[in-house]
Amino acid sequence: MGSSVSTASGFSKATGRPIIAFIGDSTFFHSGITGLINAVHNNHKLTLVILDNETTAMTGHQPHPGVDMTLLGQPNTRISIEEVVRGAGVKQLTVVSPRKVKETMEAVKKSIAFDGVSVIISKEICPLYAKRVAPPAKARAFMVNQNRCKNHRDCVNLFACPAFYVEDNQVKINDNLCIGCAVCAQVCPEKAIIPKK
Ligand code: SF4
């Protein structure tokens, strides 16, 4: 709950190695801003990834200062995370969609190489929250083409999407859990993950 930034500061000083910290959007407002300002002020070298899913997902979708509505549904003034980060003196900031794997990887490499505090805002609405407030049209689920799959299970062990499972020694995707985000298709090296017809 907010300690990632200040812990990363400590690791960056103690190890001299590239450090990456993660924080959610609501926790960033709650207690992450102070650590970020401290890191910039002290010239620490770290990358902070702010996971901006437009809600407080961990505790049940409560609003936070980065969204438009209060808890009672009244319109409120939205505070831009991007502007707060720039206002804290961060010179290297990238906003990415985590659904675009290549773009996100490039942002990570560029941020790690930066000599100072860098921030990546990874912006994508929480799928469960999106279902509640504005249900998206059901995207096409994905499936594993067993003729192409080499069964090395990078998708299960490294990507670890909860829609994946193993049955009869084959990797499969549960239609009911797949939201059709297409990230798995980008990470499979064999191009074995395809949209269902
Ligand atoms: S990463 Fe692709 S090829 Fe490897 S097990 Fe998963 S679906 Fe099969």
Residues whose N, C-alpha, C, O or C-beta is under 5 A from the ligand:
A	BS01	SF4	V144 R148 C149 K150 N151 H152 R153 D154 C155 V171 C188 P189 E190 A192
